Amino acid sequence: MRRLFHCAVLPAIVCAVGVAHGLCPVSAPRLTNNPSRDVIVTSTEPLLSFFCATGGTEPRKYIIQLDKVKTFDGESRIEYRDVPEENRFITSKAVERPDALDDKVRYYWRVRAVDATGTLGPWATSRFFVNTESDDSFMNLVRIPVRTVTVSSGVNEKNIVDLDDPGQATFWQSTPPGSTTQWVTFDLGTRRKLSCIWMLSNPDWADEDPGNGWLKDFVWQVSADNASWKDIAGAKIVGNDTFRNILRFDPVETRFLRLLITDWTGYAAQINAITLYSPGMPPVPRTPDRDYVLIVGNQQNGFTFTELADFVEGLPLGLATLTVPHYEVSMKMIEGLARKPVAIILSGNDAYYANMPMFEYNGEYEIIRACKIPIMGICCGHQMTVLAYGSTNVRAMGWSDLSSLRLKDPVKIGILQKSPIFSGIPDPFTAPEVHSWAVARLPDHYEVIAKSSYVQCLRSTVKPLYGEQFHAEIESPENQAKPYLVNFLKMALEKARAL
């Protein structure tokens, strides 16, 4: 994943001298990793990852509690004690099998640090929802393009539908203090069938200070003339207390759509992103008339800023490429292709998973789990290969690996398994990287075949599926990993021509 995660290293630096003398109090951990607040967790034994506390006397350990009630005094409470820090950035703990969580349930979880003297730090609290079926199959939805957006007040309304925005960081905000009612109107250009809406408000939050601008009371409405409005049944929310909403309702047909906001937190209503969907399947794309590689574009706008297509087509292998957005791929699409690809590459991404509609990746997960065509995941695509088996299998590292920018000191990657895919690559090797998330846990049928301080390359033991956290396709002085991707494509071509 290529979005740079802004970790709070300054407090640790400021407190470094104090820690040595036991002067700094023990801080609360930060639970903005994975699972972050209100995400959907797809495993009943999730990996709980969080950013380490600071202060106190090292080494620190952690107490973790989970419960179905926010008071943490219910009969279902789970507690883990003496959880050690993994490194100075990150700690994690998997829910143990005897404690497997119930499906279709919201869980609250909290963490506090205990230093070497027994001093307790404050609790940090968060929550998530368990739904193991939520990523099982393609979403059966198609994105609806928006012609124009108008707002009741404020500026930057284009940010509401700007899917090129990395991490969905930019936003529209109403003019404070303004009216107690605000609205956003969408002109779809023509009548379209609508059945699902994804909404994202200000993703910044803290236990003691819910995010400024979160929408509390709102309703979605339709109109035939952009003048008289009718509420959509099932699209009214009262007392909303989160910044992510997925609204599903019986299909309605309209050209004009309005979000009417009647209450919010803070001094002004804020919206970072809204995506609209029609029910149905996207059309099956037209394929090249020769051997080609299907590139799944994982960037939020459906494509990728890496050099994948140019790299593949520039090799002396005679391969064409076909790029399809992640929100349009599925096993049904693969089965409907007039000509099957010789390989599938899952591209990188530049956004934060928690701020994206992750159900859009369900079709990609289908392909990862079921497709027999050789698959290579790159950066975010590498992480997708394990996300398909559990939404907490990846996490923020607490620091950003910018090896492609640090030419004087690139990270060394060690090869753990002799394999033809590493032919022509030195051991250890360097590769261009720009990311801050990494694979934290592998499915049973995966294995690590190269690593630095984290998983760099993986493979499936049951089918031709590989992953690389780096970018072998990028032309840069320190890139010794180019053969990794080339060797994969050669292997895929040999397999296809042997059929």
SEMARRO-364982 format. One record per residue (C-alpha): residue number from 1; residue in three letters; x, y, z. Coordinates in steps of 0.1 Angstrom, whole numbers, padded with zeros to 4 digits, m for minus. Layout:
REM residues N
(kolpa NUM 'ALA' (X Y Z))
...
REM end
This chain:
REM residues 499
(kolpa 1 'MET' (0000 0000 0000))
(kolpa 2 'ARG' (0015 0033 m0010))
(kolpa 3 'ARG' (m0002 0059 0012))
(kolpa 4 'LEU' (0023 0073 0037))
(kolpa 5 'PHE' (0010 0068 0072))
(kolpa 6 'HIS' (0018 0097 0095))
(kolpa 7 'CYS' (0031 0080 0127))
(kolpa 8 'ALA' (0035 0101 0158))
(kolpa 9 'VAL' (0073 0097 0163))
(kolpa 10 'LEU' (0078 0132 0178))
(kolpa 11 'PRO' (0064 0123 0213))
(kolpa 12 'ALA' (0087 0093 0214))
(kolpa 13 'ILE' (0117 0115 0205))
(kolpa 14 'VAL' (0108 0142 0230))
(kolpa 15 'CYS' (0103 0116 0257))
(kolpa 16 'ALA' (0134 0096 0250))
(kolpa 17 'VAL' (0156 0112 0277))
(kolpa 18 'GLY' (0127 0111 0301))
(kolpa 19 'VAL' (0121 0074 0296))
(kolpa 20 'ALA' (0157 0066 0305))
(kolpa 21 'HIS' (0151 0083 0339))
(kolpa 22 'GLY' (0115 0072 0343))
(kolpa 23 'LEU' (0102 0107 0341))
(kolpa 24 'CYS' (0076 0105 0314))
(kolpa 25 'PRO' (0042 0090 0323))
(kolpa 26 'VAL' (0029 0060 0304))
(kolpa 27 'SER' (0008 0071 0275))
(kolpa 28 'ALA' (m0022 0054 0259))
(kolpa 29 'PRO' (m0016 0032 0228))
(kolpa 30 'ARG' (m0032 0044 0196))
(kolpa 31 'LEU' (m0058 0021 0181))
(kolpa 32 'THR' (m0058 0037 0147))
(kolpa 33 'ASN' (m0041 0007 0131))
(kolpa 34 'ASN' (m0060 m0024 0120))
(kolpa 35 'PRO' (m0088 m0029 0130))
(kolpa 36 'SER' (m0094 0009 0132))
(kolpa 37 'ARG' (m0126 0023 0145))
(kolpa 38 'ASP' (m0158 0009 0130))
(kolpa 39 'VAL' (m0143 m0012 0103))
(kolpa 40 'ILE' (m0158 m0046 0093))
(kolpa 41 'VAL' (m0137 m0075 0105))
(kolpa 42 'THR' (m0140 m0106 0084))
(kolpa 43 'SER' (m0125 m0132 0108))
(kolpa 44 'THR' (m0138 m0144 0141))
(kolpa 45 'GLU' (m0101 m0146 0152))
(kolpa 46 'PRO' (m0088 m0112 0141))
(kolpa 47 'LEU' (m0053 m0099 0146))
(kolpa 48 'LEU' (m0056 m0068 0168))
(kolpa 49 'SER' (m0027 m0044 0159))
(kolpa 50 'PHE' (m0020 m0010 0176))
(kolpa 51 'PHE' (0007 0016 0179))
(kolpa 52 'CYS' (0028 0012 0210))
(kolpa 53 'ALA' (0025 0035 0241))
(kolpa 54 'THR' (0053 0058 0251))
(kolpa 55 'GLY' (0068 0067 0285))
(kolpa 56 'GLY' (0073 0048 0317))
(kolpa 57 'THR' (0101 0023 0323))
(kolpa 58 'GLU' (0108 m0002 0295))
(kolpa 59 'PRO' (0100 m0029 0287))
(kolpa 60 'ARG' (0062 m0023 0285))
(kolpa 61 'LYS' (0035 m0049 0282))
(kolpa 62 'TYR' (m0002 m0046 0274))
(kolpa 63 'ILE' (m0036 m0056 0287))
(kolpa 64 'ILE' (m0062 m0061 0260))
(kolpa 65 'GLN' (m0099 m0065 0266))
(kolpa 66 'LEU' (m0128 m0072 0242))
(kolpa 67 'ASP' (m0165 m0072 0250))
(kolpa 68 'LYS' (m0199 m0068 0233))
(kolpa 69 'VAL' (m0207 m0039 0257))
(kolpa 70 'LYS' (m0189 m0006 0259))
(kolpa 71 'THR' (m0186 m0009 0297))
(kolpa 72 'PHE' (m0164 m0040 0294))
(kolpa 73 'ASP' (m0183 m0058 0322))
(kolpa 74 'GLY' (m0203 m0082 0302))
(kolpa 75 'GLU' (m0204 m0120 0303))
(kolpa 76 'SER' (m0186 m0122 0270))
(kolpa 77 'ARG' (m0155 m0102 0280))
(kolpa 78 'ILE' (m0122 m0115 0268))
(kolpa 79 'GLU' (m0089 m0104 0284))
(kolpa 80 'TYR' (m0052 m0109 0274))
(kolpa 81 'ARG' (m0025 m0098 0298))
(kolpa 82 'ASP' (0013 m0095 0295))
(kolpa 83 'VAL' (0013 m0090 0257))
(kolpa 84 'PRO' (0048 m0079 0249))
(kolpa 85 'GLU' (0058 m0052 0224))
(kolpa 86 'GLU' (0069 m0065 0190))
(kolpa 87 'ASN' (0090 m0035 0183))
(kolpa 88 'ARG' (0091 0002 0192))
(kolpa 89 'PHE' (0063 0010 0168))
(kolpa 90 'ILE' (0037 m0019 0167))
(kolpa 91 'THR' (0022 m0045 0190))
(kolpa 92 'SER' (m0004 m0071 0180))
(kolpa 93 'LYS' (m0024 m0099 0195))
(kolpa 94 'ALA' (m0046 m0125 0177))
(kolpa 95 'VAL' (m0079 m0135 0192))
(kolpa 96 'GLU' (m0072 m0170 0203))
(kolpa 97 'ARG' (m0093 m0199 0189))
(kolpa 98 'PRO' (m0111 m0207 0222))
(kolpa 99 'ASP' (m0122 m0171 0223))
(kolpa 100 'ALA' (m0134 m0169 0187))
(kolpa 101 'LEU' (m0158 m0139 0183))
(kolpa 102 'ASP' (m0194 m0142 0174))
(kolpa 103 'ASP' (m0204 m0133 0139))
(kolpa 104 'LYS' (m0226 m0103 0130))
(kolpa 105 'VAL' (m0218 m0086 0163))
(kolpa 106 'ARG' (m0202 m0052 0172))
(kolpa 107 'TYR' (m0172 m0056 0196))
(kolpa 108 'TYR' (m0156 m0030 0217))
(kolpa 109 'TRP' (m0119 m0033 0225))
(kolpa 110 'ARG' (m0095 m0014 0246))
(kolpa 111 'VAL' (m0058 m0015 0254))
(kolpa 112 'ARG' (m0035 m0001 0281))
(kolpa 113 'ALA' (0002 m0004 0287))
(kolpa 114 'VAL' (0019 m0016 0319))
(kolpa 115 'ASP' (0056 m0006 0323))
(kolpa 116 'ALA' (0084 m0025 0340))
(kolpa 117 'THR' (0075 m0010 0374))
(kolpa 118 'GLY' (0039 m0020 0372))
(kolpa 119 'THR' (0027 0015 0364))
(kolpa 120 'LEU' (m0006 0014 0344))
(kolpa 121 'GLY' (m0012 0038 0314))
(kolpa 122 'PRO' (m0047 0050 0304))
(kolpa 123 'TRP' (m0070 0029 0283))
(kolpa 124 'ALA' (m0074 0035 0246))
(kolpa 125 'THR' (m0108 0023 0233))
(kolpa 126 'SER' (m0122 0014 0199))
(kolpa 127 'ARG' (m0147 m0009 0182))
(kolpa 128 'PHE' (m0153 m0030 0151))
(kolpa 129 'PHE' (m0181 m0051 0136))
(kolpa 130 'VAL' (m0176 m0088 0127))
(kolpa 131 'ASN' (m0191 m0100 0095))
(kolpa 132 'THR' (m0174 m0130 0080))
(kolpa 133 'GLU' (m0197 m0131 0049))
(kolpa 134 'SER' (m0191 m0095 0039))
(kolpa 135 'ASP' (m0163 m0102 0015))
(kolpa 136 'ASP' (m0175 m0136 0002))
(kolpa 137 'SER' (m0186 m0125 m0033))
(kolpa 138 'PHE' (m0186 m0097 m0058))
(kolpa 139 'MET' (m0207 m0067 m0046))
(kolpa 140 'ASN' (m0231 m0069 m0076))
(kolpa 141 'LEU' (m0230 m0031 m0079))
(kolpa 142 'VAL' (m0218 m0006 m0105))
(kolpa 143 'ARG' (m0205 0028 m0097))
(kolpa 144 'ILE' (m0227 0057 m0108))
(kolpa 145 'PRO' (m0209 0087 m0124))
(kolpa 146 'VAL' (m0220 0121 m0111))
(kolpa 147 'ARG' (m0223 0150 m0136))
(kolpa 148 'THR' (m0224 0179 m0111))
(kolpa 149 'VAL' (m0225 0185 m0073))
(kolpa 150 'THR' (m0240 0216 m0057))
(kolpa 151 'VAL' (m0240 0224 m0020))
(kolpa 152 'SER' (m0259 0247 0004))
(kolpa 153 'SER' (m0228 0265 0015))
(kolpa 154 'GLY' (m0190 0262 0017))
(kolpa 155 'VAL' (m0166 0254 m0010))
(kolpa 156 'ASN' (m0147 0225 m0026))
(kolpa 157 'GLU' (m0178 0204 m0033))
(kolpa 158 'LYS' (m0158 0186 m0060))
(kolpa 159 'ASN' (m0139 0168 m0032))
(kolpa 160 'ILE' (m0170 0149 m0023))
(kolpa 161 'VAL' (m0167 0128 m0055))
(kolpa 162 'ASP' (m0129 0132 m0061))
(kolpa 163 'LEU' (m0118 0095 m0062))
(kolpa 164 'ASP' (m0083 0105 m0072))
(kolpa 165 'ASP' (m0077 0120 m0038))
(kolpa 166 'PRO' (m0051 0098 m0020))
(kolpa 167 'GLY' (m0065 0086 0013))
(kolpa 168 'GLN' (m0097 0107 0008))
(kolpa 169 'ALA' (m0080 0134 0028))
(kolpa 170 'THR' (m0096 0164 0011))
(kolpa 171 'PHE' (m0132 0173 0019))
(kolpa 172 'TRP' (m0162 0197 0016))
(kolpa 173 'GLN' (m0172 0216 0046))
(kolpa 174 'SER' (m0203 0238 0051))
(kolpa 175 'THR' (m0198 0274 0061))
(kolpa 176 'PRO' (m0200 0278 0099))
(kolpa 177 'PRO' (m0221 0287 0118))
(kolpa 178 'GLY' (m0246 0290 0090))
(kolpa 179 'SER' (m0280 0273 0088))
(kolpa 180 'THR' (m0290 0243 0110))
(kolpa 181 'THR' (m0298 0225 0078))
(kolpa 182 'GLN' (m0273 0218 0050))
(kolpa 183 'TRP' (m0276 0199 0018))
(kolpa 184 'VAL' (m0256 0183 m0011))
(kolpa 185 'THR' (m0273 0177 m0044))
(kolpa 186 'PHE' (m0261 0154 m0071))
(kolpa 187 'ASP' (m0271 0156 m0108))
(kolpa 188 'LEU' (m0265 0121 m0124))
(kolpa 189 'GLY' (m0271 0135 m0159))
(kolpa 190 'THR' (m0298 0109 m0167))
(kolpa 191 'ARG' (m0321 0087 m0147))
(kolpa 192 'ARG' (m0302 0059 m0130))
(kolpa 193 'LYS' (m0312 0031 m0107))
(kolpa 194 'LEU' (m0297 0036 m0072))
(kolpa 195 'SER' (m0294 0010 m0044))
(kolpa 196 'CYS' (m0263 0017 m0024))
(kolpa 197 'ILE' (m0244 0047 m0011))
(kolpa 198 'TRP' (m0209 0048 0006))
(kolpa 199 'MET' (m0202 0078 0028))
(kolpa 200 'LEU' (m0170 0090 0045))
(kolpa 201 'SER' (m0168 0120 0069))
(kolpa 202 'ASN' (m0138 0133 0088))
(kolpa 203 'PRO' (m0117 0102 0096))
(kolpa 204 'ASP' (m0098 0119 0125))
(kolpa 205 'TRP' (m0111 0109 0159))
(kolpa 206 'ALA' (m0102 0103 0195))
(kolpa 207 'ASP' (m0120 0086 0224))
(kolpa 208 'GLU' (m0125 0119 0241))
(kolpa 209 'ASP' (m0131 0140 0210))
(kolpa 210 'PRO' (m0153 0125 0182))
(kolpa 211 'GLY' (m0144 0138 0148))
(kolpa 212 'ASN' (m0154 0173 0140))
(kolpa 213 'GLY' (m0180 0175 0113))
(kolpa 214 'TRP' (m0194 0140 0115))
(kolpa 215 'LEU' (m0230 0138 0102))
(kolpa 216 'LYS' (m0255 0129 0130))
(kolpa 217 'ASP' (m0289 0132 0115))
(kolpa 218 'PHE' (m0294 0130 0077))
(kolpa 219 'VAL' (m0316 0116 0050))
(kolpa 220 'TRP' (m0312 0108 0013))
(kolpa 221 'GLN' (m0339 0121 m0011))
(kolpa 222 'VAL' (m0348 0118 m0048))
(kolpa 223 'SER' (m0364 0142 m0072))
(kolpa 224 'ALA' (m0376 0142 m0107))
(kolpa 225 'ASP' (m0373 0180 m0112))
(kolpa 226 'ASN' (m0346 0191 m0087))
(kolpa 227 'ALA' (m0372 0210 m0068))
(kolpa 228 'SER' (m0396 0187 m0049))
(kolpa 229 'TRP' (m0380 0160 m0029))
(kolpa 230 'LYS' (m0390 0126 m0015))
(kolpa 231 'ASP' (m0372 0106 0012))
(kolpa 232 'ILE' (m0357 0072 0001))
(kolpa 233 'ALA' (m0371 0045 0023))
(kolpa 234 'GLY' (m0343 0030 0044))
(kolpa 235 'ALA' (m0319 0059 0038))
(kolpa 236 'LYS' (m0326 0080 0069))
(kolpa 237 'ILE' (m0301 0080 0098))
(kolpa 238 'VAL' (m0308 0096 0132))
(kolpa 239 'GLY' (m0281 0097 0159))
(kolpa 240 'ASN' (m0252 0086 0137))
(kolpa 241 'ASP' (m0220 0082 0157))
(kolpa 242 'THR' (m0194 0071 0131))
(kolpa 243 'PHE' (m0177 0085 0100))
(kolpa 244 'ARG' (m0183 0056 0077))
(kolpa 245 'ASN' (m0217 0046 0064))
(kolpa 246 'ILE' (m0229 0020 0039))
(kolpa 247 'LEU' (m0265 0025 0031))
(kolpa 248 'ARG' (m0283 m0003 0012))
(kolpa 249 'PHE' (m0320 0000 0002))
(kolpa 250 'ASP' (m0345 m0011 m0024))
(kolpa 251 'PRO' (m0336 0003 m0058))
(kolpa 252 'VAL' (m0350 0038 m0067))
(kolpa 253 'GLU' (m0347 0054 m0101))
(kolpa 254 'THR' (m0338 0091 m0103))
(kolpa 255 'ARG' (m0317 0117 m0120))
(kolpa 256 'PHE' (m0314 0141 m0090))
(kolpa 257 'LEU' (m0303 0130 m0055))
(kolpa 258 'ARG' (m0300 0151 m0024))
(kolpa 259 'LEU' (m0283 0145 0010))
(kolpa 260 'LEU' (m0302 0166 0036))
(kolpa 261 'ILE' (m0282 0171 0068))
(kolpa 262 'THR' (m0300 0183 0099))
(kolpa 263 'ASP' (m0274 0178 0126))
(kolpa 264 'TRP' (m0237 0172 0129))
(kolpa 265 'THR' (m0208 0173 0155))
(kolpa 266 'GLY' (m0186 0203 0158))
(kolpa 267 'TYR' (m0191 0236 0141))
(kolpa 268 'ALA' (m0196 0225 0104))
(kolpa 269 'ALA' (m0208 0195 0085))
(kolpa 270 'GLN' (m0180 0177 0066))
(kolpa 271 'ILE' (m0179 0151 0039))
(kolpa 272 'ASN' (m0147 0135 0025))
(kolpa 273 'ALA' (m0162 0111 0000))
(kolpa 274 'ILE' (m0194 0098 m0014))
(kolpa 275 'THR' (m0198 0070 m0039))
(kolpa 276 'LEU' (m0231 0060 m0055))
(kolpa 277 'TYR' (m0240 0025 m0069))
(kolpa 278 'SER' (m0265 0009 m0092))
(kolpa 279 'PRO' (m0274 m0028 m0088))
(kolpa 280 'GLY' (m0260 m0051 m0115))
(kolpa 281 'MET' (m0228 m0064 m0131))
(kolpa 282 'PRO' (m0203 m0043 m0151))
(kolpa 283 'PRO' (m0199 m0053 m0188))
(kolpa 284 'VAL' (m0172 m0079 m0196))
(kolpa 285 'PRO' (m0142 m0060 m0212))
(kolpa 286 'ARG' (m0130 m0067 m0247))
(kolpa 287 'THR' (m0097 m0086 m0246))
(kolpa 288 'PRO' (m0065 m0082 m0267))
(kolpa 289 'ASP' (m0062 m0106 m0296))
(kolpa 290 'ARG' (m0029 m0120 m0284))
(kolpa 291 'ASP' (m0013 m0132 m0252))
(kolpa 292 'TYR' (m0019 m0105 m0225))
(kolpa 293 'VAL' (m0017 m0098 m0188))
(kolpa 294 'LEU' (m0048 m0086 m0169))
(kolpa 295 'ILE' (m0039 m0058 m0146))
(kolpa 296 'VAL' (m0063 m0052 m0117))
(kolpa 297 'GLY' (m0061 m0014 m0109))
(kolpa 298 'ASN' (m0063 m0011 m0072))
(kolpa 299 'GLN' (m0060 0027 m0070))
(kolpa 300 'GLN' (m0092 0043 m0059))
(kolpa 301 'ASN' (m0099 0057 m0093))
(kolpa 302 'GLY' (m0096 0022 m0107))
(kolpa 303 'PHE' (m0062 0024 m0123))
(kolpa 304 'THR' (m0026 0026 m0110))
(kolpa 305 'PHE' (0002 0052 m0110))
(kolpa 306 'THR' (0029 0025 m0112))
(kolpa 307 'GLU' (0045 0016 m0145))
(kolpa 308 'LEU' (0030 m0018 m0148))
(kolpa 309 'ALA' (0015 m0017 m0183))
(kolpa 310 'ASP' (0045 0000 m0199))
(kolpa 311 'PHE' (0068 m0025 m0181))
(kolpa 312 'VAL' (0050 m0056 m0192))
(kolpa 313 'GLU' (0045 m0044 m0228))
(kolpa 314 'GLY' (0081 m0033 m0230))
(kolpa 315 'LEU' (0095 m0068 m0222))
(kolpa 316 'PRO' (0106 m0090 m0251))
(kolpa 317 'LEU' (0078 m0114 m0243))
(kolpa 318 'GLY' (0052 m0102 m0268))
(kolpa 319 'LEU' (0026 m0095 m0241))
(kolpa 320 'ALA' (m0002 m0070 m0243))
(kolpa 321 'THR' (m0021 m0057 m0212))
(kolpa 322 'LEU' (m0057 m0051 m0202))
(kolpa 323 'THR' (m0063 m0029 m0171))
(kolpa 324 'VAL' (m0096 m0033 m0153))
(kolpa 325 'PRO' (m0106 m0014 m0121))
(kolpa 326 'HIS' (m0108 m0034 m0089))
(kolpa 327 'TYR' (m0145 m0026 m0085))
(kolpa 328 'GLU' (m0153 m0043 m0118))
(kolpa 329 'VAL' (m0134 m0076 m0116))
(kolpa 330 'SER' (m0149 m0109 m0104))
(kolpa 331 'MET' (m0147 m0146 m0111))
(kolpa 332 'LYS' (m0178 m0141 m0133))
(kolpa 333 'MET' (m0159 m0115 m0154))
(kolpa 334 'ILE' (m0129 m0139 m0157))
(kolpa 335 'GLU' (m0151 m0167 m0169))
(kolpa 336 'GLY' (m0168 m0144 m0194))
(kolpa 337 'LEU' (m0135 m0132 m0211))
(kolpa 338 'ALA' (m0133 m0141 m0247))
(kolpa 339 'ARG' (m0096 m0148 m0243))
(kolpa 340 'LYS' (m0082 m0156 m0209))
(kolpa 341 'PRO' (m0051 m0138 m0197))
(kolpa 342 'VAL' (m0018 m0156 m0192))
(kolpa 343 'ALA' (m0014 m0139 m0159))
(kolpa 344 'ILE' (m0031 m0115 m0135))
(kolpa 345 'ILE' (m0013 m0087 m0117))
(kolpa 346 'LEU' (m0029 m0069 m0088))
(kolpa 347 'SER' (m0016 m0033 m0087))
(kolpa 348 'GLY' (m0006 m0009 m0059))
(kolpa 349 'ASN' (m0028 0017 m0043))
(kolpa 350 'ASP' (m0023 0051 m0027))
(kolpa 351 'ALA' (m0051 0052 m0001))
(kolpa 352 'TYR' (m0058 0041 0035))
(kolpa 353 'TYR' (m0079 0010 0036))
(kolpa 354 'ALA' (m0101 0022 0065))
(kolpa 355 'ASN' (m0111 0052 0043))
(kolpa 356 'MET' (m0122 0031 0013))
(kolpa 357 'PRO' (m0154 0011 0006))
(kolpa 358 'MET' (m0136 m0023 0010))
(kolpa 359 'PHE' (m0166 m0042 m0003))
(kolpa 360 'GLU' (m0155 m0030 m0038))
(kolpa 361 'TYR' (m0126 m0055 m0035))
(kolpa 362 'ASN' (m0148 m0085 m0031))
(kolpa 363 'GLY' (m0145 m0095 m0067))
(kolpa 364 'GLU' (m0107 m0093 m0065))
(kolpa 365 'TYR' (m0109 m0115 m0034))
(kolpa 366 'GLU' (m0129 m0140 m0054))
(kolpa 367 'ILE' (m0101 m0142 m0080))
(kolpa 368 'ILE' (m0074 m0146 m0054))
(kolpa 369 'ARG' (m0092 m0174 m0037))
(kolpa 370 'ALA' (m0106 m0193 m0067))
(kolpa 371 'CYS' (m0087 m0184 m0100))
(kolpa 372 'LYS' (m0061 m0209 m0113))
(kolpa 373 'ILE' (m0045 m0183 m0136))
(kolpa 374 'PRO' (m0010 m0173 m0123))
(kolpa 375 'ILE' (m0014 m0142 m0100))
(kolpa 376 'MET' (0012 m0116 m0088))
(kolpa 377 'GLY' (0003 m0091 m0062))
(kolpa 378 'ILE' (0024 m0059 m0060))
(kolpa 379 'CYS' (0025 m0036 m0030))
(kolpa 380 'CYS' (m0012 m0032 m0021))
(kolpa 381 'GLY' (m0019 m0061 m0045))
(kolpa 382 'HIS' (0005 m0082 m0024))
(kolpa 383 'GLN' (m0015 m0073 0007))
(kolpa 384 'MET' (m0047 m0081 m0011))
(kolpa 385 'THR' (m0036 m0117 m0014))
(kolpa 386 'VAL' (m0039 m0121 0023))
(kolpa 387 'LEU' (m0067 m0096 0029))
(kolpa 388 'ALA' (m0088 m0121 0009))
(kolpa 389 'TYR' (m0086 m0144 0039))
(kolpa 390 'GLY' (m0090 m0119 0067))
(kolpa 391 'SER' (m0093 m0081 0068))
(kolpa 392 'THR' (m0068 m0077 0097))
(kolpa 393 'ASN' (m0040 m0097 0080))
(kolpa 394 'VAL' (m0022 m0065 0071))
(kolpa 395 'ARG' (m0014 m0035 0092))
(kolpa 396 'ALA' (0004 m0001 0093))
(kolpa 397 'MET' (0041 m0006 0102))
(kolpa 398 'GLY' (0044 0026 0122))
(kolpa 399 'TRP' (0070 0039 0098))
(kolpa 400 'SER' (0073 0045 0060))
(kolpa 401 'ASP' (0097 0024 0039))
(kolpa 402 'LEU' (0109 0049 0013))
(kolpa 403 'SER' (0137 0028 m0002))
(kolpa 404 'SER' (0130 0041 m0036))
(kolpa 405 'LEU' (0139 0076 m0022))
(kolpa 406 'ARG' (0168 0066 0000))
(kolpa 407 'LEU' (0194 0056 m0026))
(kolpa 408 'LYS' (0223 0058 m0001))
(kolpa 409 'ASP' (0207 0033 0023))
(kolpa 410 'PRO' (0181 0010 0006))
(kolpa 411 'VAL' (0166 m0018 0027))
(kolpa 412 'LYS' (0182 m0052 0021))
(kolpa 413 'ILE' (0158 m0080 0013))
(kolpa 414 'GLY' (0169 m0116 0021))
(kolpa 415 'ILE' (0158 m0146 0001))
(kolpa 416 'LEU' (0145 m0174 0023))
(kolpa 417 'GLN' (0138 m0200 m0004))
(kolpa 418 'LYS' (0156 m0210 m0035))
(kolpa 419 'SER' (0132 m0208 m0064))
(kolpa 420 'PRO' (0132 m0200 m0102))
(kolpa 421 'ILE' (0114 m0168 m0095))
(kolpa 422 'PHE' (0146 m0154 m0079))
(kolpa 423 'SER' (0167 m0163 m0109))
(kolpa 424 'GLY' (0192 m0135 m0116))
(kolpa 425 'ILE' (0185 m0117 m0083))
(kolpa 426 'PRO' (0214 m0113 m0057))
(kolpa 427 'ASP' (0209 m0123 m0021))
(kolpa 428 'PRO' (0203 m0100 m0004))
(kolpa 429 'PHE' (0188 m0076 m0029))
(kolpa 430 'THR' (0174 m0040 m0030))
(kolpa 431 'ALA' (0141 m0029 m0045))
(kolpa 432 'PRO' (0121 0004 m0048))
(kolpa 433 'GLU' (0095 0008 m0021))
(kolpa 434 'VAL' (0071 0035 m0011))
(kolpa 435 'HIS' (0047 0022 0015))
(kolpa 436 'SER' (0038 0021 0052))
(kolpa 437 'TRP' (0017 m0010 0055))
(kolpa 438 'ALA' (0028 m0046 0054))
(kolpa 439 'VAL' (0016 m0082 0056))
(kolpa 440 'ALA' (0013 m0092 0093))
(kolpa 441 'ARG' (m0003 m0127 0091))
(kolpa 442 'LEU' (m0004 m0153 0064))
(kolpa 443 'PRO' (m0031 m0179 0056))
(kolpa 444 'ASP' (m0022 m0215 0063))
(kolpa 445 'HIS' (m0014 m0222 0026))
(kolpa 446 'TYR' (0010 m0193 0021))
(kolpa 447 'GLU' (0047 m0191 0029))
(kolpa 448 'VAL' (0072 m0162 0031))
(kolpa 449 'ILE' (0100 m0166 0005))
(kolpa 450 'ALA' (0118 m0133 0011))
(kolpa 451 'LYS' (0118 m0107 0038))
(kolpa 452 'SER' (0135 m0076 0053))
(kolpa 453 'SER' (0122 m0067 0087))
(kolpa 454 'TYR' (0088 m0077 0074))
(kolpa 455 'VAL' (0073 m0099 0047))
(kolpa 456 'GLN' (0086 m0089 0012))
(kolpa 457 'CYS' (0077 m0119 m0010))
(kolpa 458 'LEU' (0051 m0146 m0005))
(kolpa 459 'ARG' (0037 m0175 m0024))
(kolpa 460 'SER' (0008 m0199 m0022))
(kolpa 461 'THR' (0017 m0235 m0017))
(kolpa 462 'VAL' (m0014 m0247 m0036))
(kolpa 463 'LYS' (m0015 m0226 m0068))
(kolpa 464 'PRO' (0007 m0202 m0088))
(kolpa 465 'LEU' (0002 m0171 m0067))
(kolpa 466 'TYR' (0030 m0147 m0056))
(kolpa 467 'GLY' (0033 m0114 m0039))
(kolpa 468 'GLU' (0059 m0086 m0037))
(kolpa 469 'GLN' (0058 m0057 m0013))
(kolpa 470 'PHE' (0082 m0037 m0034))
(kolpa 471 'HIS' (0078 m0025 m0070))
(kolpa 472 'ALA' (0099 m0046 m0094))
(kolpa 473 'GLU' (0084 m0027 m0123))
(kolpa 474 'ILE' (0099 0007 m0114))
(kolpa 475 'GLU' (0130 0019 m0132))
(kolpa 476 'SER' (0154 0031 m0105))
(kolpa 477 'PRO' (0191 0027 m0097))
(kolpa 478 'GLU' (0186 0004 m0067))
(kolpa 479 'ASN' (0161 m0019 m0084))
(kolpa 480 'GLN' (0177 m0054 m0083))
(kolpa 481 'ALA' (0142 m0070 m0082))
(kolpa 482 'LYS' (0132 m0066 m0118))
(kolpa 483 'PRO' (0138 m0103 m0126))
(kolpa 484 'TYR' (0113 m0113 m0099))
(kolpa 485 'LEU' (0084 m0100 m0120))
(kolpa 486 'VAL' (0100 m0110 m0153))
(kolpa 487 'ASN' (0105 m0146 m0141))
(kolpa 488 'PHE' (0069 m0147 m0130))
(kolpa 489 'LEU' (0057 m0136 m0164))
(kolpa 490 'LYS' (0079 m0162 m0181))
(kolpa 491 'MET' (0066 m0189 m0158))
(kolpa 492 'ALA' (0030 m0178 m0166))
(kolpa 493 'LEU' (0036 m0179 m0203))
(kolpa 494 'GLU' (0051 m0214 m0202))
(kolpa 495 'LYS' (0021 m0226 m0182))
(kolpa 496 'ALA' (m0004 m0210 m0207))
(kolpa 497 'ARG' (0014 m0224 m0237))
(kolpa 498 'ALA' (0016 m0259 m0222))
(kolpa 499 'LEU' (m0023 m0261 m0219))
REM end
